[in-house]
Amino acid sequence: MKKNSTVKQSGKGATAGEAGPITMGLDPEDKTSWYCVLGGDGEVLSEGSVSTSQGAMRRRFAGMRRCRVAMEVGTHSPWYSFHVVYPAGLPPPR
């Protein structure tokens, strides 16, 4: 299922050098996962999809600084958290 966004993106990325907190929302699915990265003021920094694999996640989020990750809860969530998200370099839960 393709998700269409009506939110205007800022054109900025969430790179390691930027200041302020960021939050990433993840919606894991079997083959493709959807993400949205928000800046500290709620501005959409980036959004899109990424293949649900360690390699694809690592390539997509390489260089991204530490952030809060909010993930949709479902059947795949525990597997996805420990076998895809954290090994790809995204932060584990606190």
KEKEBA-465776 format. One record per residue (C-alpha): residue number from 1; residue in one letter; chain; x, y negated, z. Coordinates in steps of 0.02 Angstrom, whole numbers, plus 50000, padded with zeros to 5 digits. Example, Ala and Ser with C-alpha at 12.3 -4.5 7.8 and 13.67 -1.06 7.14 Angstrom:
<atoms>
<atom resi="1" resn="A" chain="A" c1="50615" c2="50225" c3="50390"/>
<atom resi="2" resn="S" chain="A" c1="50684" c2="50053" c3="50357"/>
</atoms>
This chain:
<atoms>
<atom resi="1" resn="M" chain="A" c1="50000" c2="50000" c3="50000"/>
<atom resi="2" resn="K" chain="A" c1="50071" c2="49830" c3="49951"/>
<atom resi="3" resn="K" chain="A" c1="50055" c2="49692" c3="50080"/>
<atom resi="4" resn="N" chain="A" c1="50038" c2="49517" c3="50011"/>
<atom resi="5" resn="S" chain="A" c1="50086" c2="49367" c3="50114"/>
<atom resi="6" resn="T" chain="A" c1="50008" c2="49195" c3="50100"/>
<atom resi="7" resn="V" chain="A" c1="50138" c2="49119" c3="50216"/>
<atom resi="8" resn="K" chain="A" c1="50263" c2="49001" c3="50135"/>
<atom resi="9" resn="Q" chain="A" c1="50440" c2="49059" c3="50173"/>
<atom resi="10" resn="S" chain="A" c1="50572" c2="48936" c3="50226"/>
<atom resi="11" resn="G" chain="A" c1="50706" c2="49001" c3="50108"/>
<atom resi="12" resn="K" chain="A" c1="50825" c2="49020" c3="50256"/>
<atom resi="13" resn="G" chain="A" c1="50893" c2="49188" c3="50309"/>
<atom resi="14" resn="A" chain="A" c1="50923" c2="49247" c3="50487"/>
<atom resi="15" resn="T" chain="A" c1="51111" c2="49252" c3="50475"/>
<atom resi="16" resn="A" chain="A" c1="51235" c2="49270" c3="50616"/>
<atom resi="17" resn="G" chain="A" c1="51283" c2="49085" c3="50618"/>
<atom resi="18" resn="E" chain="A" c1="51111" c2="49008" c3="50649"/>
<atom resi="19" resn="A" chain="A" c1="51055" c2="48946" c3="50819"/>
<atom resi="20" resn="G" chain="A" c1="50894" c2="48984" c3="50911"/>
<atom resi="21" resn="P" chain="A" c1="50801" c2="49146" c3="50945"/>
<atom resi="22" resn="I" chain="A" c1="50727" c2="49251" c3="50807"/>
<atom resi="23" resn="T" chain="A" c1="50598" c2="49390" c3="50810"/>
<atom resi="24" resn="M" chain="A" c1="50574" c2="49527" c3="50683"/>
<atom resi="25" resn="G" chain="A" c1="50414" c2="49624" c3="50661"/>
<atom resi="26" resn="L" chain="A" c1="50427" c2="49799" c3="50585"/>
<atom resi="27" resn="D" chain="A" c1="50287" c2="49907" c3="50514"/>
<atom resi="28" resn="P" chain="A" c1="50362" c2="50080" c3="50485"/>
<atom resi="29" resn="E" chain="A" c1="50285" c2="50192" c3="50353"/>
<atom resi="30" resn="D" chain="A" c1="50340" c2="50356" c3="50273"/>
<atom resi="31" resn="K" chain="A" c1="50442" c2="50288" c3="50127"/>
<atom resi="32" resn="T" chain="A" c1="50440" c2="50099" c3="50142"/>
<atom resi="33" resn="S" chain="A" c1="50441" c2="49990" c3="50297"/>
<atom resi="34" resn="W" chain="A" c1="50384" c2="49809" c3="50300"/>
<atom resi="35" resn="Y" chain="A" c1="50469" c2="49671" c3="50400"/>
<atom resi="36" resn="C" chain="A" c1="50445" c2="49487" c3="50441"/>
<atom resi="37" resn="V" chain="A" c1="50578" c2="49379" c3="50526"/>
<atom resi="38" resn="L" chain="A" c1="50519" c2="49226" c3="50624"/>
<atom resi="39" resn="G" chain="A" c1="50623" c2="49082" c3="50688"/>
<atom resi="40" resn="G" chain="A" c1="50608" c2="49010" c3="50863"/>
<atom resi="41" resn="D" chain="A" c1="50470" c2="48891" c3="50807"/>
<atom resi="42" resn="G" chain="A" c1="50370" c2="49029" c3="50721"/>
<atom resi="43" resn="E" chain="A" c1="50429" c2="48983" c3="50546"/>
<atom resi="44" resn="V" chain="A" c1="50442" c2="49132" c3="50427"/>
<atom resi="45" resn="L" chain="A" c1="50627" c2="49150" c3="50386"/>
<atom resi="46" resn="S" chain="A" c1="50608" c2="49305" c3="50277"/>
<atom resi="47" resn="E" chain="A" c1="50489" c2="49449" c3="50244"/>
<atom resi="48" resn="G" chain="A" c1="50484" c2="49598" c3="50130"/>
<atom resi="49" resn="S" chain="A" c1="50504" c2="49785" c3="50123"/>
<atom resi="50" resn="V" chain="A" c1="50647" c2="49906" c3="50146"/>
<atom resi="51" resn="S" chain="A" c1="50662" c2="50093" c3="50118"/>
<atom resi="52" resn="T" chain="A" c1="50634" c2="50192" c3="50278"/>
<atom resi="53" resn="S" chain="A" c1="50811" c2="50258" c3="50293"/>
<atom resi="54" resn="Q" chain="A" c1="50965" c2="50218" c3="50397"/>
<atom resi="55" resn="G" chain="A" c1="51067" c2="50167" c3="50246"/>
<atom resi="56" resn="A" chain="A" c1="50936" c2="50049" c3="50175"/>
<atom resi="57" resn="M" chain="A" c1="50906" c2="49969" c3="50345"/>
<atom resi="58" resn="R" chain="A" c1="51093" c2="49948" c3="50373"/>
<atom resi="59" resn="R" chain="A" c1="51116" c2="49865" c3="50202"/>
<atom resi="60" resn="R" chain="A" c1="50965" c2="49751" c3="50221"/>
<atom resi="61" resn="F" chain="A" c1="51001" c2="49691" c3="50398"/>
<atom resi="62" resn="A" chain="A" c1="51192" c2="49688" c3="50392"/>
<atom resi="63" resn="G" chain="A" c1="51254" c2="49523" c3="50461"/>
<atom resi="64" resn="M" chain="A" c1="51090" c2="49483" c3="50546"/>
<atom resi="65" resn="R" chain="A" c1="51116" c2="49422" c3="50723"/>
<atom resi="66" resn="R" chain="A" c1="51037" c2="49502" c3="50876"/>
<atom resi="67" resn="C" chain="A" c1="50850" c2="49478" c3="50886"/>
<atom resi="68" resn="R" chain="A" c1="50692" c2="49536" c3="50970"/>
<atom resi="69" resn="V" chain="A" c1="50610" c2="49677" c3="50870"/>
<atom resi="70" resn="A" chain="A" c1="50422" c2="49706" c3="50881"/>
<atom resi="71" resn="M" chain="A" c1="50369" c2="49869" c3="50801"/>
<atom resi="72" resn="E" chain="A" c1="50196" c2="49933" c3="50760"/>
<atom resi="73" resn="V" chain="A" c1="50152" c2="50081" c3="50870"/>
<atom resi="74" resn="G" chain="A" c1="50100" c2="50240" c3="50782"/>
<atom resi="75" resn="T" chain="A" c1="50146" c2="50421" c3="50751"/>
<atom resi="76" resn="H" chain="A" c1="50313" c2="50377" c3="50671"/>
<atom resi="77" resn="S" chain="A" c1="50368" c2="50247" c3="50799"/>
<atom resi="78" resn="P" chain="A" c1="50476" c2="50355" c3="50916"/>
<atom resi="79" resn="W" chain="A" c1="50563" c2="50443" c3="50772"/>
<atom resi="80" resn="Y" chain="A" c1="50587" c2="50280" c3="50677"/>
<atom resi="81" resn="S" chain="A" c1="50658" c2="50190" c3="50830"/>
<atom resi="82" resn="F" chain="A" c1="50790" c2="50317" c3="50873"/>
<atom resi="83" resn="H" chain="A" c1="50836" c2="50386" c3="50702"/>
<atom resi="84" resn="V" chain="A" c1="50823" c2="50234" c3="50588"/>
<atom resi="85" resn="V" chain="A" c1="50817" c2="50066" c3="50678"/>
<atom resi="86" resn="Y" chain="A" c1="50949" c2="50084" c3="50815"/>
<atom resi="87" resn="P" chain="A" c1="51076" c2="50183" c3="50713"/>
<atom resi="88" resn="A" chain="A" c1="51060" c2="50048" c3="50578"/>
<atom resi="89" resn="G" chain="A" c1="51126" c2="49920" c3="50702"/>
<atom resi="90" resn="L" chain="A" c1="50966" c2="49837" c3="50762"/>
<atom resi="91" resn="P" chain="A" c1="50957" c2="49816" c3="50952"/>
<atom resi="92" resn="P" chain="A" c1="50882" c2="49951" c3="51064"/>
<atom resi="93" resn="P" chain="A" c1="50742" c2="49906" c3="51184"/>
<atom resi="94" resn="R" chain="A" c1="50786" c2="49831" c3="51352"/>
</atoms>
